[in-house]
Amino acid sequence: MPRRILLAGLPESDTRRLQVFLLVDSDRLRQEWRIVTEGPVDVYFYAADDPPTVPGWLERAPHQVRIVEAAAHVEAGDLLVLRRPLQYDDFVEVLAAIERQTPAPPPALRTRAPAAAAPLAVRFRLRRWPGTNLLDAIPQGLRMASFITVRYLSVDELASLSGVALERCRHFLDLMRDNDLLRAEPAAPPPPRATRDPARPDRALLTRLRARLGIPEESR
């Protein structure tokens, strides 16, 4: 089960930067982390003087990470702090420290759901060009964006044409969708294969046989 992060009252620039940080794999993290919009959560990042009240995992108080300006004075009691401009290595180290302090919650028991039909493939196209700050923070973001500016592409097509790894393309499209930058349409199903009635003779084959046996075309 992913560990859950809540961003409480952060400006959009901080939110986007932390979203992008989570797209980059790190060998320092043992667990998956995900940003959510409501509790319960394992950790929340806030920028106010006083942290908001957020329910923690199984009623345990979540970890608090305060985001401050580079020159801001921080009290000794604030153990987890990130300073602006936010840096990827500092963000990962905070999450790694939380992993060391608290084990992951036990996985919830799940019942097997009935098998569902596979969803239709979806293709995507940009509504508008993403902001420079967003693209600059995404590895190969400019390359991927250029392929879905003038055409609809599925995630598989985007990976094939751009040469970017499939999982990175998925993360890129998720981020574009979260920022309301994508249009979507169902992919067209492949055309049905032509079938021949086995009871109906192949006229081309009969013509070749008649020519080989010397039977005139008008003969029956």
C-alpha positions, -999 to 999 in steps of 0.1 A, spaced: 0 0 0 15 34 -9 24 59 18 2 89 17 12 126 15 -11 156 19 0 191 7 -17 216 31 -20 251 18 11 251 -4 14 275 -34 10 260 -68 47 263 -76 56 241 -45 28 217 -53 40 211 -89 76 207 -79 68 181 -53 45 162 -78 74 161 -102 99 149 -75 77 119 -70 80 110 -107 117 103 -103 126 69 -89 150 69 -60 170 39 -46 169 56 -12 131 50 -8 119 15 1 82 23 -3 59 39 -28 47 74 -20 16 91 -33 1 126 -30 -36 126 -19 -62 153 -13 -77 140 20 -68 120 51 -59 98 67 -23 104 57 12 94 68 28 129 63 17 163 53 37 193 41 26 228 51 38 264 48 18 281 76 32 290 111 8 265 127 2 231 111 -34 222 103 -52 193 120 -51 163 96 -62 127 106 -32 103 106 -30 67 96 -52 46 120 -56 77 142 -19 81 146 -7 117 142 10 120 108 45 134 104 47 171 98 71 188 73 72 226 73 82 244 42 100 277 48 120 303 30 158 298 27 167 324 53 138 317 77 145 310 114 134 276 124 127 266 160 145 236 174 113 216 178 107 216 140 125 184 132 114 181 96 119 212 74 123 219 37 137 252 25 128 270 -7 137 266 -34 127 230 -29 153 205 -38 148 168 -49 175 154 -27 162 172 4 126 159 -3 138 123 -7 158 125 25 127 136 44 107 107 31 135 83 38 138 96 74 100 90 79 104 54 65 131 48 91 111 62 119 78 44 113 70 11 95 44 10 67 9 3 78 -2 -34 73 -19 -40 39 -57 -41 40 -74 -73 33 -91 -74 -1 -117 -96 -16 -113 -108 -51 -134 -87 -74 -152 -102 -104 -132 -99 -136 -142 -69 -156 -139 -63 -193 -107 -46 -204 -113 -8 -207 -111 8 -241 -77 23 -250 -75 60 -246 -55 86 -266 -44 120 -254 -36 154 -269 -26 186 -252 -52 213 -247 -25 239 -245 12 241 -241 23 235 -205 41 262 -185 79 264 -188 84 257 -151 63 225 -153 81 211 -184 116 220 -172 110 200 -140 101 168 -160 128 147 -175 122 146 -213 90 166 -207 96 189 -237 101 159 -260 69 141 -248 48 173 -250 59 179 -286 44 146 -297 9 152 -283 6 188 -294 -9 182 -328 -22 146 -326 -39 122 -303 -16 94 -290 -20 65 -266 6 60 -239 20 31 -259 22 52 -291 38 81 -272 65 57 -258 71 42 -292 74 75 -310 93 95 -284 117 67 -273 108 75 -236 102 47 -212 65 36 -210 63 42 -172 77 77 -175 52 84 -203 24 73 -180 36 96 -152 39 125 -177 3 120 -189 -10 117 -153 7 150 -144 -7 167 -176 -42 154 -167 -39 166 -131 -31 201 -144 -61 200 -168 -39 201 -199 -51 170 -217 -79 161 -241 -88 124 -243 -106 103 -269 -112 65 -271 -88 48 -295 -105 35 -326 -109 -3 -326 -89 -22 -352 -109 -29 -384 -125 -63 -385 -106 -90 -405 -123 -100 -437 -137 -135 -436 -146 -157 -465 -175 -180 -467 -159 -215 -468 -189 -228 -488 -183 -202 -516 -156 -211 -540 -126 -188 -546 -132 -175 -582 -95 -167 -586 -85 -202 -576 -111 -217 -600 -98 -195 -628 -62 -207 -623 -73 -243 -622 -93 -240 -654 -63 -223 -671 -40 -251 -659 -64 -279 -672 -71 -261 -704 -108 -256 -697 -123 -226 -714 -135 -198 -691 -171 -201 -703 -173 -239 -697 -191 -251 -665 
